[in-house]
Amino acid sequence: MHAPHLAAQPLRGRDAELGTVLAALRHAQSARSALVVVRGEPGIGKSALLDASVDQATALGFTAAVAAAHETDELSPLASLGPALRCGPAPVLDSQEFLDLAPLTAQPLWLVEHLAVLLQRRTGSTPLLIALDDAQWADPLTAFVLRVLVGRLRSAPIAFLLGTRPTAGGPADQVVGGLERSRWVRWIDLAPLRDEAVLAVAVDHLGHAAGPELAQRLLGTRGNPFLAVALLRGLIGPDDAGDHSDDLPAGLLDGVRRRTAGTSERCRALLRAAGVLGVQSRLDDLAHLLGELATQLTGPLEEAIGLGLLTDDGVTITFRHELLRRAVYQDMPPSVRAVMHRSVAAHLIASGRGHAAAAPHVLASAVPGDATAVRVLQRAAKELLGTMALTAVTIIQRAFELVADDDPEREQLARDVVAILVTARHHDEAAAFVDRLLQDPAVSPGTAAVTQLSLAPHLWSTGRLDELAGRTRDARFTGAAPALRARLAAYAALATGSDGGELAPDPVARSLQLVARAEQAERADEYGAARGYYEQARAAAEEGAGEAGSLPASRLELRELLVRGRLDDIDGALARLADLDAHGADSDSWQAPQVSLVRAVLELGAGRLDAAQAAATAALRRSGDLGDAAVDPRLWHVLTLVALHRGELSEVRSRIADAERRGVPVPVGQALLALAEDEPPAAAGLVRELAAGAVPWPEELLVEAACAAHRCGDGDTLHAADDVLGALAARNPGVASMAGAAALTHGLVIGKPVGAVDLLREARRPLLLARSEEEVGRAALDEGDPSGAESLQRARDGFAACGATAAVLRVQRLLQPAGARRPRGSAESRPRAATGWESLTTMERRVAELICDGHTNRSAAAELHLSPSTINTHLRAVFTKLGVHSRVQLAKLVLSRPDEPGTGPARHHDG
């Protein structure tokens, strides 16, 4: 797992800690993932505990995927986790599966989702342990993958085990994140060994108990097992177990110094070169650094191996422990270290291994004003940007700290800093950097314009229009190039809602102006015009791709697809969306939440409630995976509308309350809830809200408001809805859904809803069609026409096909006086039972399943994007309806149910 230890010996003094790991393994055996993080200072025994845990897991039948991170891992994507998946006696992934991951390293979400499928398949035959030592050095992609996998594979037989030093905000903290509230996330903080355990270590090494003098020296190591073994092996002397020095365990630096004092100068030179290169190095690199042939290093290398400091596996030269490397490294004068680092950096670049490989050595030796170091770091950051954006951020920021104020390339470097921060999605940090940069009056107008334009696309896409307007107005912009000024003016117009005037020749500015016109058309409900503008804007954006301030054409297409849906081309929009949602290297996983949001809206319009809910939930999950805390109000509207159609009013109340707690206003949801609870005055409020804001499929909601107003005799609200829908249809000629909705509402006004059904059959909007059939049937029965029952039956069947249970029950009540029977065996048309599994709402079932899977109220709340109090409310309802009194009873009941459609819980698996 780690660099080879000084000796392979029994684990002493860690029974309780190993017991925690064994409990996690047993938990994973029951197909519920577990995570254990072992935390401790260097030398305290983390690696030994992980090694023992791997042995125990193997004995229990686990396949073990084991690796250790290294300091240089941050330069290569998946460098830390990759060896665990591919190496070992029984690799988790075969060669082709592992190679298939490589193109996805720049699309982390797709990589995780692909890997999750592979791991689930791998655990079909045996449980899996994924163990990573020295996780404090894990590359950023490994940290991301582990963070998402632990949550995504919660119902898979996988145990995750991390060893790490205490590093606040480091990879282990990132992996745990909000999972710490879950039942099976455990921290193990390794304390020093007890005295009896230290003395037992001596017995393991000596074959007998230590004498009084040696025992006293061993106890002076203060329970550090590495130091105890080093003392027993002679790596440190009897007087070297005092205070810590130079950030090393007590006495190690002096001990290594004494150990190497009697060796040849060439051996000491080889150790110093290895110390500079890292825990692992190549013999040819050592030879270059020492100015010798590799074959001439046989003697010095054998000496170092004989000292117990290095090992040689035929490929790499490795320090037996990272602490030994640090002792050798810190024993070198700083100036000598700097010279050697510069020599290594030059060698790595000259040998074709790239500026990124040289970057750590440049960072270790550079001084302010070192122009050569700045250029190397600048190129290294650009090399890493495609696959290791977070590492690129660190390197480019360090380069800017080193650049001299009078360096002619300083402003270009500043532009690179902003561009890389934006690419890495560090938008707030980028904005702060720009603000600091522009405090300098010497910054050129061009740099001021380019850096502000780099921030603009994110500000627009997140709706921060006031900030966008402020950043695109600056007196110094007047000296920038005409194209840059045109883009800034276009963004300013976009932020304030104007169209920007005559179209600019610059493609970026022109695309922004066309977007502004598209948004104006949308606000005016002119969707045909909006689609045309979005198409033109997308073409201009593709022409100007990569230029400062350019909007992603794919983001514009998502807006265009929503407009296509409004124009009754839902099926075509969904077909195109499938291409954008492809999990391939050519598709952008960073826009996955927005793609899922658009899918949720379109599926809702198509009347596929289950698909709409699944897509909305995926959008929330993907946003969390990518660290985006912002929630689009449309997601809450979709989830609320789905629950309303199903008649799950308690869930609607919970959704509304949670949205308000998160600062997401949902007044339309409140108005619809009031309507569902038979509060007719809410219809007027609903019409007002729909006229004021963007809500998915407002024509459906306006019809609901009109029907409610018609039933309670609210003529003003009915006429208001009729006016809005009539105007909507007039602005969108040929759109059957809008014409049908307008015809239905106008029919209510004149007392004869005719023509709407025929129009809506063309629209492929089943919920609207069923509502129209319901109103036609209701009107016919009111006039004594028995043919109304046929319309109501079609309405009932249409609602049932969508899963709109509330409407099914409403129509069935209308049919009963007419003597119509509900379809035999129709689950959708049956009233929900009062007790038992069938009595649970969809959300109550999901809560029951999560609790059965071992979730706490808090972790279930995080999974479902609800509050813990809401989960508690659902859980109380579950207990009452199922007649159970504890979580144990609930788990037994749920797990004992037959896995048949409609009779038991549907097991939800992510990924």
N, C-alpha and C positions, 0 to 999 in steps of 0.2 A: 504493500500500500504506500508506504512512505519510503524515503531513502532508507537503505538497510540499517537496522538497529545494531547497537553494539553487541547484543546477544539476544537470542530467542529464549525467553524464560517464562515461567508461569506468571499469570497476572496476580499481583498481590495487593490486598487492601482495597479492592474495588468491587466487592460483592454486591453492595447495594446498587451501584451504578450499572453493573452488568445485569442485575435483576430488572432495572428499568428498561434496558434494551430488550431483554427477553420478553417482557410484557408487551412491548411494541411489536415484536415478531409474532407473538401469539395473536395479537389483535389483527395483524396483517393476514395471518392465516385464515381468518374469518372473512376475508374479502373486504376489509376496511383499512384503508391506507393509514400509515402512522409516520410521524416525523420525530426524530430525536436529534438534538443538537448538543454535542459535547464541547464544552467551552473551558479553556484553561490557558495558563501562561506556557511559554516554551519549556519543554523538558518535563512537564508535570505528568505526562503519561497519556495524552489523548490518543496518540497513534497505537499504543499498546492496547488501550481499551477498544479501539476500533478493530484491531486485528483479532482480539478475542471475540468480539461480537460477530465478525465475519465467520470465524470458526464455528460458533454456536449456530448461526443461521444456516451454514452448510449442513451441519448435523441435523437440523430440523427439516431439511429438504429444500431449502431456498437455493435459487440460482443467485450467486453473488456477483454484482457488477461493481468493481472496486477501482479507485484511482486516487491520486493525490494531486492537488494543484501546485503550481510553482510560480515564482515571482514573475516570470516572463510570460505567463499565460494570457495576460491582458492584451497581448499583441495578436492572438489568433482566436478566431471564433470557435467556441465549443472546445477549446484546448483542454480544459479541466475535466469536463464530463465525457468527452469523446473517447478517451482510452478506456474508461469504465464500460462503455457500451460495446466496444469492439474487441477488447483484449480479454485474456483469461482463458481458462480451460474450456469454458462453455459460453462463448460470446453471446450477449443478448441480441445483437444485430449481426446478420451476416454481411459479407463484403458489399454486396449490391445495395442492401438496405442502408448501410452506412454511407455509401457513395451518393445515394439518392438524397441524403440530407444536405450535402454540400451546397447545391444551388439555392437552398432556402435560408442560408445563414443571414442574408440581408433582409429576409422577411420573417422576423422572429415568431410572429403569431402562427404563420403557416407551418413553420418548423415544429413548433410545439404541438399543433394539432396533428401533424403527420406522425410525430414521434409518439404521441399518446395512443394512436391507433396501433402502432407497432408494439408498444409495451403491453397494451391490453391483450393483443394476440399472443404475446410471449408468455403472459401469465396464465394463459388458458390451461397449461399443463403443470406449472409449478409456480409457487410464490417467488417474488423477486426482492432482493435487497440491493439498493443503490447506495453505496457508501463513498463519500468524498472527504478525504483528509485535507488539512490545511486550506479549508474553504475560504479563509480570509484572502487568499490569492486567486480565487476563482475568477475567470474572465467574465465580463459583463453578460455575455450571452448565456453562459452556464447558469449564472445567478437568475436571469430572467426565466430560462427554461425550467429550472427547478421550482421557482416560485409558482409558476402557472401549473406545472405538472402535479405538484402536491395537492393543489385544490381541485384540479380537473379529474384526477384519478382517485377520488375519494372512495369509490366503491370497488377498487381493484386491490388484489392481494400484493401490495407493494409496501415495503418499509424503506424509508429514506433515513440515512444516518450521516450527519455532517460533523466533522471535527474542525474547530476553529479557535483562533486566539480571540480574546475579548476586543472586538473592534466595533465601536458604536457606528451604526448605520452601514456596516459592512455587508458582504454577500449573505451571510447567515441571517442577519436581521432582515434583509430584503426578502429572503425566502420565506421566513416565518410570517412577516407582515401581519395581516389580520387573522392568520390561521392560529395564532397563539391562543385564541379563545376556544379553539376546537378541543374535543376531548382527547385526541391523541397527538398532541404536539407537546413535547417535553424538552426542557433544558436540563442538562447535567453540568453543573459547575464543579470542576475537579478541584478538590482541596488537597493540600499536601498530605502525603501518606502519614499514617500514625507510626509511632516508633516501632511497634511490633512488626508492622509491614516492612519497614526499612530493614530491620534485622533479618526478616525472612528472605528478603532479596539477597542479602549477603550469603545466607545458607545456600540459596539456589546457585550462586556463582562459585562459592568456595567448597561446597560439599560438606561444610561443617559450620558451626556457629562462630561468629567473629569474636576474637578475644576482646578483653575490656578496653584496650587502647583503641583498636580499630572500631569497635562498637561506638565509642565516644566520638570518633571522627565522623562515622556514618551519621550519627544523630545530629552532627553539626551541619549536615546538608539541608536541614530544615524540611525534610519530607519530600525533596525533589528527587524523583527516581532516576532521572538522567544523571544528576550529579553523583548520586550514590553509586551507580554503575560505573561512571567515569572514575570515581575514586577507587573502586575495586579493580578496575582495569589499568590503573596507573596513569590515566589521562590527566588527572589533576593530582597535585601533591597533598600531603597531609595537612598543610597549613593554608590550603586554597579554598576552604569552605566558609569564608567570611562574608562580608557584605557584598552586595551586587555592585558591579562596576561596568561602565560603558554599555548599559542596557543588556548585559549578559548575566546569566546565573552566576552565583558567587564563585569566584576563583577560577572560572573557566579560562579566561584570557591568560592569566599567569601560568595556569597548568599547561595549556597548549604551547605557550612560549617555551617553558622548560622542556616539554616533551620533544620539541623540534630543535632544541639548542645543540644537541649532539649530532645532528644530521649534516649532510653536505650542503653547501651553498646552493647547488643546483636543485636539490630537493626542496629547500626552502623557497627558491625562486619559482619552482613549479607550483607549490602550494599557494604562493601569492597570486600567480597568474590564474589558477583555478578559482581562488577566492574572488577575483575580479569578474571572471566569466559567469559565476553563479554556482548554485548547488550542483548542476549538471553541466558538463562541457565536453567538447570534442578534442581528441588528441591533436588533430591538425591545427585547431585554433590555438591550443596551448603552445604548439611548436612555433607558430607564426609569432605569437606574442613574445616568446623567449628568443626568437631569432635562431632556432635550431631546426634540424631535421627531426621528424617524428621518431625515427628509429633511434635517435640519439638520446631520447628521453626514457629509455627502458630502465636504466639504473635509478634515476631520481623517482620515477613512478613506483618502482618496487619498494623503495625506501618509504614513500608516503603510505603505500598500502600496508607495509609492515608495521607502521606506527599506529594503524587502526583508524586513520583519518580518511582515507579514500578507498573506493572500490572501483573495479573495472569489469564491466559486463561484456566487453568486446565492441560496444557501440559508444557508450558514454563513460566518462570519468565522473564519479559521483561522491560527494562528501557523505560520510556515514550519517551525519545529522546536520541539519541546517545551522544549528548552534556552533558546530565546529567551524563551518565556513565563516560565520560571523566573527568568531574569535580570530581566525587567520586574517580576515579582512580588516578588522579594527586594529590589528597589531601593525598595520602598514602606515607610514606617514601619509597624511592627506594629499600632499603634493604628488607622491608616487602613485597613489590610487588614481588621481586625476589624469596623469600622463598615460597610465595603462588603459584607462577607460577611453581616452581619445584614440589611442592606438587600436583598440578593439573596434571602435566605431568605424574608423577608416578602413580597417580590414574587412568588416562585414559589408560595407558599401562596395568596396573594390571587388569582393568575391561574388557580387551579384545577389546578395541576400536582402538587399533593399534598405531604404532609409528607416523603415519602421523597426527592423531588427536592430538597427544602430541606435534608435532613439533612447532606450534606457541608459546606454553608456554615455550618450551626449548629455542627458539630463543629470547624470552623476558627476559630470566634469565641467559643465558650462558655467560661465560667469557673465554678469550683465555686460551687454555691449558686444558679445561674441557673435559677430555677423555670420560666421560659418555655422555655428551651432544653431542659430535661428533658422537658417535656410534648410538645414537637415531636418529640424523639427517640423518646419512648415511642410516639407515634402512628405515627411512621415505621416503627418495628420491627414493629408489628402490621400495617401495610400490606404490608410485604415478606415476612411470615412464610409466606404460602401459596406463594410462588414463589422467594424468595431467602432461605431460612432462615439460611444462614451469614452473610449480610450483616445480617440481623435480629439475630443473636447479637451481632455487633460493636457495633451501634448501641445495643441495650438495655443491654449491659454498660457502655458509655461513659455512658449516661444515669444508671446507678446510681452511677458514680464521681462524677458532678456533683451528685447530689441532696444537699441539706442534711440533717443529722441530725434537725433538728426539722421537716422538711417533713411535713405530715400525709399525703401520698401516698407516703411512702417505703416503707411495708410493702406497699402494693399494687404498687409498682414492683418490689420484691423478689420478689413472687409471679410477676410477669410475666417476670422474669429466669429463674426456674426453669422456668416453662412453656415459654418460647421455647427454652431450652437442651435441654429434653426433646424438643420437637418437632423440633429440628435434630439429634437423636440424639447430642447431647453429654452422655451420661448421667453419665460420671465427673466431668465438669466441673460438672454440675448438683449432684451429690452433694457435691462439695467446696465449692461456693457455699453450699449449705444448712448444711453443718457450720460454716462461718465465720459465717453469719448467726445461727445459734442459739447462738453463744457470747455473744451480747448478751442479757443477762437481761431487757431491756426489750421484746424481741420478744413480741408478743401470742400467746396460746395458739392463736388462729385461724390466724395466719400460720405458726406452727410446725406445726400439723396439715396445712394445705394444702400447704406445701412438701414435707413428708415424703410425703404422699399422692401428690404429683406423681412421686416417684421409684418408688413401689411397683409399678406395672404392669410396669416393665422388670425390676425385681428378681425378680418372680414368674416372668415369662416366660423369664428366663435361669437360673432355678433357684438364685438367690442367696438361699436361704431364711433362713439364719442372719442375714444382714444385714437382710433384711426384718423378721424378728422383732425385731431390735434397734431398728430405726428406728420401729417402730410402738408402742413403749413409752416414754413420757416423762411425768413427773409433771405437766408444764405442760399436757398435753392435757386435763386435767380441766376446764379453763376454756373449752374450745372448744365449738362448737355440738353438739347431740346427734347430728346426722347425721354430722358429721366424726368424732366419737368412735366411732360405730357402724362406720364404714368402717375406722378404724384397728384396732378390735377384730376385725373380720372378717379383715383382712389378717394379724393376729397369729395367729388361729386357722388360717388357710390355711397360714401358714408352719410351724406345728407339727403339722399333719395332723388337727386336730379340725374339727368341722362348724360351730362357732360358735353352737350353741344355736338358740333360737327365731328364726325368720326376722324380719328387721328391716323396718320400713315404708320406710326409705330404699332406693330401687332399686339404688344402687351397692353398699351394704352387703349387700343381699339377693342380688345377683348373685354376690358374693364367697362368701357362705355356700353358695350352690347349687353353685358351682365346687368348694368344699371337699367337699361331699357327693358330687359326681361323681367327684372324685379318690379319695375313700374307696371308692366303688363299684368303680372300676377296680382299685384295689389288692386288692379282695376278689373280682375276676374276675366282677363282676355287671354285665355290659355293658348289659343292657336298662335297668337303673336308672340307670346312668351316662349313657346317651343322654337319658333323660328329664330328668335334672338339668341337663345341658348345654343342652338346649332351653329350659328355664325360665331358666337363667342368662343365656342369650343375649337372651331377651326383656327381662329386667330390665336388662341392660347397655344395650340400645337405648333403654330408657326413661330411663336415667341418663347417656346419652352426653354428653360434654363437661364433666361434673362432675369435681371433683378426685378422683383415684383410680380413675376408671372404667376398666374393662378394655375393650379393643376387641371388639365383638361378632364381628367377622370372625375374630379370633384364637381365640375360643371355638368358633366354628363349625369351624375346622380340627381342633380336638380332637374335636368331635362327629363329624366325618367319619371319623376313624380308628376311633372306636367303631362307627359304622355299618358299616365294613368288617369289624370283628370279628363283627358280627351278620349276616354274609353278604350285605350290601347294598353290595358293592364297586362294581358298575356304577352304582348310584344315587349313591354317594359321588363317583365319578369324574366323573359328569355334572355334579354341583353344583360340583365343583372346577374344571371348565372355565370356569364363570362367574366364579369368584374369580380365575382366572388370565388373564382377558381383559386385553389390553394397552390399556386405555382409561383416560380421565381419571378415571372413577368408581371404578376399582379401585386398590388400594393396592400400588404397586410395592415399597414397603419391606417387605412381608411375602412378596415373591416367593420368597426362599429357603425359608421355611416351607411355602409352597404346593408348591414342587418336592419338598420332603422328604415331605410327605403323599402326593403323587403317587407318589413312588418306593416308599413302603411299600405303597400300595394296588396298584400294578402288580405288585409282587413277590407279593402275595397272590393276584393274578389269574393268576399263572404266566407273565406276559409279561416275561421276563428282560431282553430288549433295552430295552424301554421303562423298566423299573425302573432299569437302569444309566444310561440317558440322563437320567432325571429326577434321580437322585442326583448325577450329574456336573453337571447344570444347577444344582442346589442349591448345590454347592460353588462353582461359578463365580459365581453370583449373590451369594453371601455375600461373595466376594472383591470383586466389583464395588461392593458397598455398603460395603466397608471393615469387614466383620464378621469378625473372626478366629476367633470361637468356632465349633467344629464339633460338631454334634449326633452323639453316638455312634451313633444309628440310621442315619445315612448310611453309616458304616463297616460296620455290620452288613449293610446292603443290598448294598453293593459286595462284601463278603466272601462273602455267601451266593450272589450271582450267580456269582462266580468258582468257588465250590465246586460249584454245579450244573453248571458247564461243565467241571469237572475241571481247572481251571487252578490247580494247587496252588502253583506258584511265585508266582503273583500273590497268592494268599491269604497266603502267608508275607510277601510284600512289604507288603500292606495292613496286616497285623497289626503288623509292625515299624514302619511309618510311623505308625500310630495310636498306638503306645506312645511313639514319639519326640515326638508332639504332645500327650502326656498324656491320650489318649483310651483308657481300658481296654476291651479287647474279649475278655474271658475266654471268652465263648460261641464266638467265632471260633476261639480256640485249641483248645477242646474239639472243635469240629466238624472242624478240621484233623486233629486226632489220630484222630478216627473215620475220616476219609477216607484216612488213612495206615494203616488197619487196626490201630489200637491200641484194642481193645475196652474196656479199663478206663476210657477217657475217657468212656464213656457215663454212668457214675455221676456224674462231675464235671459233665457237661452238664446232667443232671437237676437237680443242686443249683443251678447257675447260673441255669437257667431259672426255678426257683422263687424266686430271690432278686431278679431284676431285670427291667426292662421291655425286652423284645426283640421285634422284629416277628414276628408269627405263631408264638408259642411252641408251638402244637399241632403244627405241622409238625416242629419240631425235637425235640419230645418223642417223636413217632413214630419219628424217625431213631434217637434214643437207645434206644427200646424194641426196635426191629428189631436194632440192633447187640447189645444185651444178650441178646436171644433167640438170636441166632446163636452167641454164645460161652457160652451157658448161665449168664449172670449173672441168676439169678432175683430177687435182691434189687432190682437196678436196674430190671428189667422190672416188678416189682410196684410199685415206687415211681413209675414213669412211668404205670402203669395207675391208681394212686390219684390222681395229680395230674390226669390227663385225665378220669377219672370225676367228680371233684369239679368240674372246669371245666364239663363237660357238664351236671351237675346244677344248677349255678348259672345256666345259660343255656339253659333249656328251649326247644326248638324251633329251636335254631341247628344246622343240619345239619352244618356243618363240624366243630364240637366234638363232636357226637354221633357222627359218623363216625369221627373220630380216636380217641375213647374206645372205640368198638366194635372198631376195628382192633386197638388195643393189648390190649383185654381178650380178643380172639380169640387173640392170641399167647399170653396167659396160659393159656387153656384148651385151646390147641392146635387151634383151629378158627376162623380169622378169617372170619366170615360176617356179613352185614348191613351192613358198612361201605361196600361199594361202592354199594349202593342209596342210602344216606344221602348219600354224597359226590357223587353225580350231581346232587343237588338244590342243592348248595352253591356250584357254580361255582368250585371250587378245584382246578384241573386237576393241580397237583403232588401234592396230597393224594390225589386220585382215582387217579392213576397209581401212587402208592406202594401204595395199597390193592389195586389190580389186581395189582401185582407180588407182594404177600405172599399173596394168594389163589391166584395161579397157582403160586407156589413151593410152597405147602402142598399143592395138588392134585397136583403132579408128585411130591412126596415120598411121597404115598400111592398113586402109580401111576395117577393119573387123567389121561389124555391131554388132557382138556379144559382142564387148567391152561395148556397152551401158548396157547390163545386168550386167556386173561386176561393172560398175559405179553406177547403181541403188542399187546393194547390198551394195556398199560402202556408198552411201548416207543414206540408211536405217540404216546401222550399226552406222554411226556417229550420226544420229538423235537419235537412242536409247540411246546413251551415253550422249546426250545433247551437243555434239560438234558442235555448230551452225556455227562456222567459216568454218569448213570442209564441212558441209552440203551445204553452199552457194557456196563454191569453186567447189564441185562436180556438183552441179546443173548447174553452168555456163558451165561445160564441156558437160553436157548432152543436153543442149538446142540446139546446132547445130545438134545433132543427132536426134532431134525431140522428145525427151523424155519429159514427163510432170512430174512435181512434184506431189506427192501423194495429193489427194484432202483432204483439212482440216488439213494438216500437219503443225502444228505451228512451228516445228523445222526447216522446210525447207522454211518457208516464210522469206523474208527479213524483218528486223525490221522496224516498221513504223517510220515516221519522227517526229510525234507528238503524244500526248496522252500517256496513261499509258503503252501501248504496246511498245512505243519507248524507255522506260527506260531500262537501263541495270540492271542486278541483284543487283549490288552494289548501283545504284541510287535508286532502289526500297527500299532497306534496309535503306538507309539514309532517304528517305521520311517517312518511317514508324517510325523511331526513332524520327525524328523531330515532327511528329504527336503525338507521345507519350510524348512530353514535353521535350525532350532532347535539350540541347544547342549544339553548334558545338563542344565544348570541351568534353562534356560527351558522345556525339555520337562517337567522335574520340576514346575515351577510350574504348568504347564498341566494336568498330570494329578494334581496334589496328591500327589506322591510325592517321595522324596528323590533327589538326583543319583546316589547310589550304587546305588539301585534301578534307575534308568534305565540306568546303566552295565551292570548285570547283564542286563537285558532286551536291551540292544544287543549284548552279547557273544553271547547266544543267537541273536539275529537274524543276526549275521555268520556264526556256525557253520552254522545251518540253511540259509542262502542261499548259502553258499560265497563270500562277499565279504570283502574285507580293508580296505576304507576306506569313508568316508562318500560319496565320489564314486561308487564302484562301486555302493553301495547306492542312491543317488539315480538312477543310470542304470537299474538293474534295476527299481526301483519305478515310475519314470515311463514305462518302456517296456511295462509290462504292459497288456493290453487291459482296458478298463473294462467288464467283464461281471460279472454277479452270480456270486459264488463263485470268480472266477478272479483277481481283482486287488484292490488296496487300495480301500476305500471312502473317498472324499474327504470329510473332515469339515469342515463350514462352520458357524460359530456365527452366532447372531442370527436 
